[in-house]
């Protein structure tokens, strides 16, 4: 006889406990998984609208409660990463490999990890001298790309006015680009919300890709 039962099936419910281990709520596993999937796609479909994202978070928090929200959000994060972000990155890599988005993610992770790590070198590092300027007064990057430097990509105006941001804080910077393919068709890329450093990296990657395309077509 064939056994079609799932080995080691998940329990129907899970007990939520507080920091002391005391039970505080009961959560249905199937419902949690369904909510995680719905939350992931709800956030993804509103990724371009920060107000809608905030409203979505509040709506889900009120719907499932604070005790379960963390578990549902963790499941939603994995769903979004594996089923939405990864296929999207794979598509971008296939259509525009020169953008190097996966490398950007690696760089962003390392920047975030090192920013939160306290090391003796970081603690003992000397303050910037007057000759180099203070953190908030660094000069504009003279190599920063402008639309005049680009042949096949038009970088949006938002990217032109960026300044150095040593702390790489999120400043609601938005940037976009228009790609002109070999048929003369314009393909809109973005807009993306990012830090100033990420915007510069994106602009540099677009310039590199434009140079590669122009060299190939010349």
C-alpha positions in Angstrom: 0.0 0.0 0.0 1.4 3.4 -0.9 1.5 6.0 1.8 0.6 9.4 0.4 0.8 11.2 3.7 3.4 14.0 4.1 6.3 12.8 6.3 6.6 14.9 9.5 3.7 17.2 8.7 3.6 20.6 10.3 1.2 21.0 13.3 -2.1 22.7 12.6 -1.4 25.4 15.1 1.7 27.0 16.8 1.9 28.6 20.2 3.3 32.1 20.4 5.2 32.9 23.5 6.8 36.0 25.1 10.4 36.5 26.1 9.9 34.5 29.2 8.4 31.6 27.4 4.8 32.2 28.6 2.1 31.5 25.9 0.4 34.6 24.6 -1.4 33.5 21.5 -2.2 30.6 19.1 -1.5 30.9 15.4 -2.8 28.6 12.6 0.2 27.5 10.4 -1.8 27.3 7.2 -3.2 30.8 7.7 0.2 32.2 8.6 1.6 30.8 5.3 -1.3 32.2 3.3 -1.0 35.6 4.9 2.8 35.6 4.3 2.2 35.0 0.6 -0.5 37.6 0.3 1.6 40.2 2.3 4.6 39.6 0.0 2.6 40.2 -3.2 0.8 43.1 -1.6 4.1 44.8 -0.8 5.6 44.0 -4.1 2.7 45.4 -6.2 3.0 48.7 -4.2 6.8 48.9 -4.3 6.6 52.1 -6.3 4.4 53.9 -3.8 5.8 54.5 -0.3 2.5 55.7 1.0 0.7 52.6 -0.2 3.5 50.5 1.4 2.9 52.2 4.7 -0.8 51.8 4.4 -0.4 48.1 3.6 1.8 47.5 6.6 -0.7 49.2 8.9 -3.6 47.2 7.3 -1.8 43.9 7.8 -0.7 44.8 11.3 -4.3 45.5 12.3 -5.6 42.4 10.5 -3.3 39.8 12.1 -2.2 41.6 15.3 1.3 42.5 16.6 2.0 39.1 18.0 1.7 37.3 14.6 2.9 40.1 12.4 6.6 39.4 12.9 6.2 35.7 11.8 4.0 36.6 8.8 6.5 39.4 7.8 9.4 36.9 8.0 7.6 34.5 5.7 6.7 37.3 3.4 10.3 38.4 3.2 11.4 34.9 2.1 8.6 34.7 -0.4 9.4 38.1 -1.9 13.1 37.3 -2.1 12.8 33.8 -3.6 9.7 34.2 -5.8 9.8 37.9 -6.8 13.2 39.4 -6.4 15.3 36.5 -7.7 13.3 36.0 -11.0 13.4 39.8 -11.5 17.1 39.9 -11.0 17.5 37.0 -13.4 15.5 38.8 -16.0 17.6 42.0 -15.6 20.8 40.0 -15.8 19.7 38.5 -19.1 18.5 41.7 -20.7 21.2 44.1 -19.2 24.0 42.1 -17.6 26.2 45.3 -17.5 24.0 46.7 -14.7 25.5 44.3 -12.2 22.6 44.4 -9.8 23.7 41.3 -7.9 27.1 42.9 -7.3 25.3 46.0 -6.1 23.4 43.8 -3.6 26.7 42.3 -2.4 28.2 45.7 -2.0 25.2 47.1 -0.2 25.2 44.1 2.2 28.9 44.6 3.0 28.3 48.3 3.5 25.4 47.6 5.9 27.3 44.9 7.8 30.4 47.0 8.3 28.4 50.1 9.2 26.9 48.2 12.2 30.2 46.5 13.3 32.2 48.3 16.0 35.9 47.6 15.6 39.0 49.2 17.3 39.9 50.7 14.0 36.6 52.4 13.6 36.6 53.7 17.2 40.2 54.9 17.0 39.9 56.4 13.5 41.0 60.1 13.4 38.4 62.7 12.6 38.6 64.2 9.1 40.9 67.1 8.9 39.9 70.6 7.7 41.8 70.0 4.5 39.5 67.1 3.6 36.4 68.8 4.8 33.8 67.6 7.3 31.5 64.7 6.6 28.7 66.9 5.6 30.7 69.2 3.4 32.4 67.0 0.9 32.6 68.4 -2.6 30.5 67.2 -5.6 32.0 64.3 -7.4 33.7 65.7 -10.5 33.3 62.4 -12.3 29.5 62.3 -11.7 27.8 61.4 -15.0 25.4 63.8 -16.6 23.0 63.3 -19.5 25.5 64.9 -21.8 27.9 62.0 -21.1 25.4 59.3 -22.1 24.6 58.2 -25.6 22.1 55.5 -25.1 20.9 56.2 -21.6 19.2 59.3 -20.3 19.7 59.6 -16.5 16.8 61.3 -14.8 17.2 64.9 -13.4 17.1 63.6 -9.8 20.5 62.0 -10.3 22.3 65.2 -11.2 21.9 67.0 -7.9 23.3 64.3 -5.7 26.1 65.1 -3.2 28.5 62.8 -1.4 26.9 61.1 1.6 29.5 59.3 3.6 27.0 57.7 5.9 25.0 56.6 2.9 21.7 57.4 4.6 18.4 56.7 2.9 17.2 60.0 1.6 14.3 59.0 -0.6 16.4 59.6 -3.7 14.7 58.4 -6.8 16.3 57.8 -10.2 15.2 56.4 -13.5 16.6 55.8 -17.0 15.3 55.4 -20.5 17.0 52.8 -22.7 16.9 53.1 -26.5 17.3 49.7 -28.1 18.5 48.8 -31.5 15.0 49.3 -33.0 14.8 52.9 -31.7 12.3 51.9 -29.1 12.4 53.6 -25.7 12.3 51.2 -22.7 11.7 52.8 -19.3 13.8 51.6 -16.4 12.9 52.4 -12.9 12.1 54.6 -11.0 14.1 53.2 -8.1 14.3 54.5 -4.5 17.8 54.3 -3.2 20.6 56.0 -1.3 22.9 58.5 -2.9 25.7 56.0 -3.2 23.5 53.5 -4.9 22.3 56.1 -7.3 25.8 56.9 -8.3 26.6 53.2 -8.7 23.6 52.8 -10.9 24.5 55.8 -13.1 28.1 54.5 -13.5 26.7 51.0 -14.4 24.4 52.6 -17.0 27.4 54.5 -18.5 29.4 51.3 -18.7 26.6 49.5 -20.4 26.0 52.4 -22.9 29.7 52.4 -23.8 29.7 48.7 -24.4 26.6 48.9 -26.6 27.9 51.8 -28.6 31.3 50.1 -29.1 29.5 47.0 -30.3 27.3 48.9 -32.8 30.1 51.2 -34.1 
